[in-house]
C-alpha cells in the first residue's frame, strides 16, 4: 500500500457467534493484551475450540452490561 492509499475499513460479519480474541478486542476498543487479561481474570468469558480461544459475542454484551451496572450511580434516598 502506498502512503496515499487508505486501508479499507474492516467489515465484520454480524452473523458470527464466536470471535477471535483480536476481533473481541477490536469490538471493545481495547488492545489485544487487555482482552487477554480480561479473559484470564474471568471478567470476559471465552471458550476453547481445539487449541484456539474464542469469545462468544454474547460475552461482550454481558461484560459491557456488568461495567454499566458497576458504574451506574445509586439513587439517594430522600
QUISULLIN-V281006 format. One line per field, one symbol per residue. phi: phi as a letter, one per 20 degrees, with the letter a starting at -180 (. if undefined). psi: psi as a letter, one per 40 degrees, with the letter a starting at -180 (. if undefined). burial: # if it has 16 or more other ideal C-beta (glycine too) atoms within 10 Angstrom, else .. A space follows every 50 residues. Layout:
phi = ???
psi = ???
burial = ???
This chain:
phi = .egeedffffeeffefdcdffffffffemcfgffffffffenfcfbcecm eedcdfgfffffffffffffdffefefe
psi = hideihhiihhiheehdhiidddddddefiidddddddddeedhiiihgb eihihhddddddddddddddehihihh.
burial = .................##.#.####.#......##.##....#.#.... ...####.##..#...............
